[in-house]
Amino acid sequence: MQACMTLLAAGRSSSVLDARFDDDRPLDATGWEEVVRRAPSLSHLAAAELRYCSPSARCRETGAALGLTPLAQPALLDWDMGRWRGATLAEVTVREPEAVRLWRADPRAAPHGGESLLTFIRRIGGWLDTRPVEPGGRAVAVAEPAIVRAALCYALKAPPHAYWHIATEPLATLTLTGGAGDWHLALY
């Protein structure tokens, strides 16, 4: 029997237009309402033996609101965006249009001074591969949407550019089965 890892995208901390790189804001009022409304449909996640979360405020709050009491994992920090941290994509595009173009086109590029897309996907994959989930065991991680997208790319061994074609809404779940280096997408 394979291990099962479910990643849950954190609740909302801002509107899409105000989404900021490496954002550590807590859940906003709408985010809290969505978590409370969706809690019954996510209650099965509490059966996981291992419960993790990204260290950000909204991930910790999402996990706590769902009664998961997750353990914060430094390896699940959001994508390191270097000097772009705290800015919106629109703001950075106005200031550094060529850097944004390079960042989107080359998965090895990190014009912001943080992690490249390839490095980020590998970091998240390394975290997945080192989880001590026993065969038949379950784990859950409340994570930033970027982490959920990176985990999917890693698990499917998709080219890094696939990252840009994955939409991750607040409270979306991704379930993977398998284990180190051999993860599979599970559709339920």
N, C-alpha and C positions, 0 to 999 in steps of 0.2 A: 504494500500500500504506500502511496506517495504522500509526502508532506504537502500541506496546503497553506499558502500565504496570501492573505487578502490585504490589499492596500486601499485605504479609504482616503479620498481627497478631503482635505480640511474644509470646514464651513467657510463661508464668505467673510472677508474682512473689509471689502470695499467694492465699489461698483467696477465693472469692467473698464470703464474709461479712466478710473483712478488706480488701476492695478499697477503696482510698483515693483521693480526688481528687488529681490531679496527683502521682501516686506515682512516685518515682524509685528504688524499691528494685530490687536486682538479681534475676535469676532465682532462685527457690527450688529446693530439691532436686527437687520434682516437675516444675517447669518445665524444668530441665536434662534430666531423664529423657525428657520429652515431645519436646524438641528433638532429642535424640540418636535417639530411636525414629522420629521423622518425617523425619529428614534424608534418607534415600534417596528418599522421595516428593517432597521439595522440591528435590532436586539440580538440576532443570532451571532453577531460578532463577539459578544461577551463570552461565548463558549470557547474562545481561543485560549490555549494554555499560555501562550506568549503574547504580550501586548506591548507594542512600541509606539513611539510618535516622534516626529520631528521636534526639535526644541522650541520652535516658534510659539508665540502666544496662542495663535488661532488653532494650531494643531493640539496643543495641550488642552485648550478649552473645549475643543470638539470631542476629544477623547474623554475628558472628565464629564461633559454633558451627557455622553452616552454610557457612562458608568463603567468605562473600560479601565480606568486607572493605569494608563500606559506609562512605560518607562521611556524617558526622553533619550534619544540616541544621537550623539554628536555627528555620527556618520550620515545622518539624515538631514543635515543642514541643507537649506535651499541652495540652488545653483549659485555659486560665488560669482557675482557680477562686478567685482572690483569697484572701479570708480563710478559705475552706473548705479550702484546700490542706492535705493531710495527714489530713483527717478522713474518716470513712465517711459514706455517705448517712444511715444510721441515726442517727449522732451529730448531724449537722446538722439532721435532721428533728426531733429532740427539742429542740434549742436554738432553731431558727428555722423552725417549721412553716409560717408564712405566706410566708416568703421562699422556701422550697422549693416551695410550691404555685405561687407567681408564676413562679419559674424554669422549672418544668415547663409552665406554661400559656402563657407569652408568650415567643416566641423572641427578642424584642428586650430582654428583661429580664436584668439582671446584678446581682441583689441581693447577691451575694457580693463585688462590687467587681472582678471579673475580666472576662472576655469573655462577651458574650451568645452564645446558640446561633447566631444569624444571623451574627454577626461571626466566630465560630469556623469555620463552614462556608465563609464567603467567604475566610477566610485560607487554608484548606486548598485551596480551589478555585484561588486565586491561585497557590499553589505548583505545583499540577498544571499549570496553564496556562503556566507559565514554564519547564517542563522542556525541555531541548534534545534531545528524542528525535527522531531523524530518521525519516522515513517508512520503515516496515519495521523500525525499531530497537526494542530492548527495554530497559526500565528496571524496577528493582525497588526497593521501599522497605519496610524493616522499620519498622513504626509502631505507636503505641499503638492499642488497639482503638477509642477515640473518634475517632481520625483516619481509620481505615478507614470508620467509619460516616459521618463528615462527607464524605469523598470520594465515597461512594456517593450521598448526598443531592445533592451538587453535580453529579456527572456526570449523574444522571437528572433534574436540575432539579426534584427533588421538593420539596414544601413542607417547611419546617424541622421541623414536627411528625413527619414520617416518621422522623426520627432516633431517636425514642423507640421505634420499632417494629422496629429492626434489632438482632439479636443477633450479637455478634462474639466467637467463642471464640478462645482462644489458638491461634496458628498457622493461623488461617483466612486464605484468600487471596481477594482481590478483583482481578479483571483487567479493566482498562479499555482500550479501543482508541480511536483518534481523535487528537485534538490540542486545542489551546487553544480553550476554549469549546464544543467539540463532542465530548465524550466519550461512549462507549457501553459498556454492560455486556457483557462477553464471557463466555459460558458455554461451558466446554470439558468 
